[in-house]
Each structure stands twice: as structure tokens, then as C-alpha cells.
Amino acid sequence: MPARRKQNVPTGIQVEKREQPELAQHDPSVLDLAFAMDCTGSMASYIDSARNNIRSIVEEIVRSEKSDIRLALVEYRDHPPQDTTFVTRVNNLTNDVSEMRDWLDQCRAEGGGDEPEAVADALRDVLDLSWREGATKICVLISDAPPHGLNGRGDTLPQGCPDGHDPMRLVRDMAELSITLYVVGVEPPIVPYRDFFMTIAYITGGQYVPMVNAQLLAQVIIGGVQEEITLERLMQNAQGDIAREIQQAEEEGVDDGETARRVNRYFAARKTRTRQMRNKGGATSKAAEDCYSKCADMSEVREKYKMVESKEEEDNDEDDEEKEDNNEKANYEVDEDDMSLEQAKRIVQKVKNRK
């Protein structure tokens, strides 16, 4: 049965002091992996990359993690009149890789319209997939455009999704159900909205991953899954100690940053090693952590949001050789190292937001 979605979402930003509940038990070897993919005209290279690599992605995850894996694909475009083909198209979780490949074969990069797309609708459909209760749950959102309602250029729906879906509320629902969101942000188009996408990933304990080369998509998916499975195992093994650290921090009134530093010191004292995907440029911004993640909904985000200055014009001035060199430097390989502060921050978000 699909996991039930909580209807009551926090409307304020106060953190209620409470006993930390025991984390729901997850089996890191059971993986539900969903893709939410922008299928408008600019995304052809990313659709092709997913299609060409999906089998090798699954084979590598199964080989390295011994995972029982299921896959889902949520395609999204936009609302009429900007796009009249579909808003979203849902392909629910399956353990058949060939079926996933067939879905990607049918996926076409077409349409669009104004700059924003139906991101909120895609997140709603992701939430309602038939997630297994005990699985490690990951959603990879691949996007080059903002949702409606974020002051995007030429936004024909400036108040947000016409069906009332709110990305900020939806990602909190995802976090409660232990769904970790990875955002693959196609740069430079997404740069002005980078802080927003960092925010929604951060709330779930996930990561924003800047992407300039579609051929590296498979490396990001494999690396992200391996890192998440490592963190899930650590959280299972030390959940009581982590909960106590977080509860004590809340009682002392310290912020999430200091809480994460305490969790990080806990693991450092035990010489804990973790797998970490190289993610240069993906560290969550201060604005995302301290401001936008505290907003209750999109209307509050919209009031506060400041666009990141786009470097698109600057990038266009680079010669082809320099662009090629920058693409070659992008690297999402996985290393083993001491737990990073960024990982500790993500653990804190996971524990605090899960129910």
C-alpha cells in the first residue's frame, strides 16, 4: 500500500521542544529510487543520458550495495495554456529495469512555454508513489527551471501552482516519510533559483548537485545513492545517541548549525568514516539554511527570495576550450573520509523532520 501522506503541515517556524521519537527502521539494502524529470524542450540531453545509462546505474548499485531496488519516473512539463500535452505523467515504482527503460524511451523533451514549470505537481506525484515502508527512499529531481510562484522570469502563474500544490509543504511531507530529495540543477539556467532548490533538498536531508554536463548524470545518481545508504546505516546504528545530541541542543536553544557540529564531533570521536560524493559547488548556502528553510510555504519564500546573480552571460563569453576544461573538472566520484560537517547537517535535518 502507498505510504499515507500527513495532511497537517507546520504553519510556523518555531521548533517545538519534545522527546525525540525513535527513527523508523529502514533496511539500507532495500531501495526505492524515483526520478522526477523536467521533460520540456531544453532537457533532451539529460533524458538521453538517463535512458542510455539506467541499466548500468542499477547494475552498479546492486553490485556495490546488494540492493533490492525499485524505480519510478515522474515526468513533468507545465500547465495549460503554456503546455497542452501533459502536466505530469506518472510511472509508479517497479523492479523491472526494462520497464523503466521503456518509460525513458517514450519520454520526449518538448514544450514548455514560460520559464517556470510544474515542479510542484511533480513533487506531489512523487509523494504519492507506492513507497515501501522500510525502504531507503530517494528522489532525484532533474531540473533547469523554477516552480511557479517564485518570481521567475515571465511567470504566467505568479501565485504558484493553480492546483494549490506548494513545494515547501510537499518537501516537508516528503521528509516526514523519510524521502530524501537530491536536486540535479542544470546550470547555468537554474543559477538564479539555486538557493530555492538547495532549500528543498536541505529540508529532506538531501543535496543540491550543480550539473553542467549531462554525461555525468549516472555518476551523480550512483554516488548519491551510495552516500545515502552509508548515512542511513550510521543513523540506524547510532540513532539513540544522535537523538540525545539533538534533544540536548534543542533544550539549550542552540541553532541547527551548532547541533550539526555536535553530531559531527560525536562521529569524529569515534573515528567514523563515511562515503562522500564529491560535490563541488553543492554546499547548502547560508540563505537556504538560515532563511528559506524556515519559511512555512511558497508565499513566504516569495516575499524573501533574492535571485542569485546568473553567470550565464559570463559563461557565454568563455571560449569553447575553457568550457570543455571546466566540464572535465566536474567530478562526482565517491571517496571514503571522516564524516563532513555537511553530512552532519543532513543527518540533523533527517532526524528532526522524520515522524
N, C-alpha and C positions, 0 to 999 in steps of 0.2 A: 504494500500500500504506500502511496506517496506520503512523505512526511507532512504533518499538519503545520500550516503557517500560523504563527501568532498574529492576532488581529490588533492587539494593543501595543502601540509603539510609543516610546518615551516622547513627550512633547516638550521637555525642558532639557537643560544641560547639567542639572545638579546630579552629583553622584551620590546615591543613597548608600549609607553605610550599612552593611549587612553581613551575615555569615556567608563566606564563600561556599557555594554548593560544590559537591563533588562533580568533577567533569564527567560527562557521558563517556562511556568506554568505547574507544574506537579500535578497530583492527587495522593497523597500518598496511597489512597485506591485502586488504580489500579496498579497492579504489574505484570511486565514481568520478569520472572526468568529463566535464561538459565544456563545449566551446560555444561562445556567443560571438557571432561574426557579422560585422558590417558587410553587407553584400551589395553596396552601391557601387557606382561606376569606377571609383578610384581604387578599389580594393582587389583588383584582379590578381596581382602578383602574390598576395597573401593567401587567397583562395587556392591558387595553383600550388603554392608551397605546402599548404595543409594537405591537399589532395595527393601530391606526389610523395609525401613523407609519412602519412598517417600509419601505414603498416610498419615502417621501421621504428617510428616513435613507440608504438605499442610493444613491438618485439624487444626493444631496449629496456622499457620499463619492466616488462615481465622478466627479462633476463636478470636485471640488476636488483629488482625488488621482490621477485617471486610473487607478483601481484595478481589477484583476481580482479580484472579490470573491466569496467563497462564504460561506454562512450555515448555522448549525446551531442547534438548540433542544433543550436537555435540561430537561425538566420534572421537578420532584421534589415529593413530599409527605412521607410518613412510613411507618415500618414498622408492620405489624400488631402488636397489635390497635388501635393508635391510628388507623390508616387502612388500609382494606382494598381501596382502588381500585388504587393502584399505588405503588411506592416511587419509581421513576424511569421516565420514558418518553423514549426517545432518538430524535431525528430528525437523521440524520447530515448532514454538510456537502453543500450543494447550491448551484449557481449560479443557480437558478431562484427569483426573488423571490416569484412567485405560489405556489410550493410552501411557502415559509416562511410566507406569509400564511395559507395553508390550515391549516398546523400551529397557528398562533395562533388561527385561527377555532375549532379543535377544543379549544383549551385553556380549561379552566374553573377558577375559583377555588372549590374545595370541600375539605371535610375538614380534617384536621389532627389535633387531639387535645391532647396536652401541648404545652408551649411549643416545645421543640426540634423540629427537622425533619431530614430525611435529607440534610443538606448534604454529608456525607462521600461518600455514594453518588453524588450529582450530580457532585462533583469527580472521582471515579473514572471516571464515564462521559465526562466532558469530556476527560480524559486519553486515553481510548481512541478518540476520534473520528479520522477519516481525514485528519489534518492533512497539508498538503503540506510537504515537507522545507524548501524555500527560502522559504516564505511568512512574512510578518509575521503572528504568531498572537496573537489577543486573545480572552480570555473575559470576558464581563460577567456577574457573579453578582448577581442581584437578590434581596434577602432582607430579612425583618423578624424573623428568629428565629435562634437559635444552633444549632450542631450538637449532637447528643447527646454527653454526656461532658464538658460544660463547666460543671457545676453549675447548669444552667438551672433555672428555676422548674418544679417538678413533673416533672422529668426521669424518665421511666419506664425509661430505659436509661442510668443514670448512669456506666457504664463505657465508654460510647461505642457506635459503630455495631455492631450484632450480627453483621454480616458481616466485621468486622475492618478496615474501611477507616478510615484515620487521616488526617484533614485536613492535619496538619503534614507528614507524609511525602508525601502526594499533591501538595501545592503545591511541595515540593522537586523531585519528579519533573517537575512542570509547568515549573518554572524550568529544569531541565536540557534540556527540549525547546523552550526559548525561547517558552513560552506565558506571556504577560503577563496577570495577573488584575486586573481592575477590579471592586471591590465597590461596588454601589449599595446603601447601607444605609438602609432605610426608618426614619426617625426620627419620633417618639421610641421606638417599641418596641424598636429594636435598640441603644439607647444603653448599657445595661449591658454589652453584649458588643462595643462599638465597638472596644476595643483588640485583641480577638481578630481581628476582620475586618481591621483595619489591619495586623495582623501577617501574615496570609496574603497580602494584596496586596503588602506590602513585600518579602516573600521573593522574589517573582517580578519585582520592579521595577515593580509596578503602583501603583494608587492606591485609597484608600477615598474614596468620594464620598457625603457625607451628603445625604439626599433627603427633602424634606417635601412636595413637590408632584409628583405623577405626571405632570403635563403637561410637565414639564421633562426627562423621560427621554430624549427624542430629542436634545435639546441636549447632554446628557451623553455619549451614545454617539458623536455626531458629533465633539464636542470631544475626547473621549478618543482616538478613532481618529486624528484629525489630529495630536495631540500625540505619540502613539506612533510614527507614521510619521516625524515630524521627528526624534525621538530615534534611531530605527533608522538613518536616513540619516547622522546625525552619528557614530554608533558605527561604521558601516561605513567612513566616510571617515577616522576618526582612531583606528581600533582598535589599531594598534601603539603609539601614544603613550599611549592610555588604559591598555593592558595594562602598559606600563612604569611608569606612575604607581602603579598598584595593586600591582605586584610590589615596587617600592621601598618602598612603605608597609608591606607585609607583612614585608619584611626588617627594617624598622626597628621593627616591633612596634606600630605605631600602630593605633588603632581605626577602625571604618568611618566614623565621623563626620569624623575628620581626613582620611581617604582621600578622602572626598567633597569636602571643602574644597579639597584639592589638585587634584582633577579640575575642580572649579568654577573655580579660578584659571587652570588651563590654558586653558579655553574663554574666560574673561574676557580673558586676554592676547591672544587672537585676535579679540576683539570679536564673538564668536559670538552670533547671535540665534536664538531658538527660538520655536516656537508653544507657548503655555501656556494650558490650560483654567483659567478661574477656578474655584477650588475652596475657597472659604472654609469653614473648619472641617474640611478633609480632611487637613491636615498630619499625618504619622505621629507618634504620641505617643512620648515618651521610653520609656515602659514597653514599647511594642511593639518599638521599635528595639533597646533595650539589654537587655531581659529575655526577652520571649516569643519573639522571633525566634530566640533562641539555644537554645530548647528543642527536644529531639530528636523528641518525639511529644506526643500529647494528654495522656497521663498526667502528663508533666512540666509541661505548661501548666496542667493542672487543679490541681496542687499549689500553683502560684504565683499563679494568676489571682485578681485582685481586681476585683469588679464596679465599673464606673463608675456613680456615683450617677445614677439616672434623673431627668430633669427633667419626666417625664410629668405628675406632679401639678401642678407649677408651670405647665406649658404648658396644662393644663386650666383653670387659673384665669384665663388670658388671655381677654379678650373677643374676639368674632368679628372686630372691626375690627382689633385688634392682630395676630391670627393672619394675617389677609389681608395686612396690611402686611409681616409677616415673610416670607410666601410670595413676595410680589412682589420682595423684595430678593434672593432666591436667584437667582444668575446664574452660568451655566456657559459663557459666551461665550469665544471663543479670542482671545488677544492675542499680538502678537509683541514679545518683550522679550529682555534679556540672560538667559542661562541662569540659572535659580534654583538655590539650594542643594538644594532638594527634588528637582529633576530630576537633579542630580549624584549624589545619594544613590541614586536609582533606577538610574542607569547603573552605579554600582558594584555594586549587587545583581545586575543582569543579567549583567555580565561575570563576576563571581565564581561565580555559580551555574550558568551555562550550560556544557555539555560539548561 
